[in-house]
Amino acid sequence: MYDTAPRPAPKAQGAIPTTVRFDPAEAREIDQWIVDLWEQTGIRWDKAEVMRELLRMARTPDSILCDALVARAKRVRKL
């Protein structure tokens, strides 16, 4: 089950940075999606916070996100 308890961002010292690159159109879509999340929840989401939370959700047992990623990988491999 997904642990919904908030997890604070790691402190800069000791944190491991990860870079994700998007093309300009996809970056705009993601920015708009995060603004939509803000409007829906009243919480101003930081992009890194959203990415950490999505990855955290995907790593949980019985994760629909993980299942979707596995299914996509299997479809791509067949092409």
VENUR-V393217 format. One record per helix or strand of 2 or more residues. SS is the DSSP state (h for helix, s for strand). FROM is the first residue (numbers start at 1). LEN is the number of residues. Records with the same first field share a line. If there is no record, write none. Layout:
SS = FROM-LEN ; FROM-LEN
This chain:
h = 24-18 ; 47-12 ; 64-15
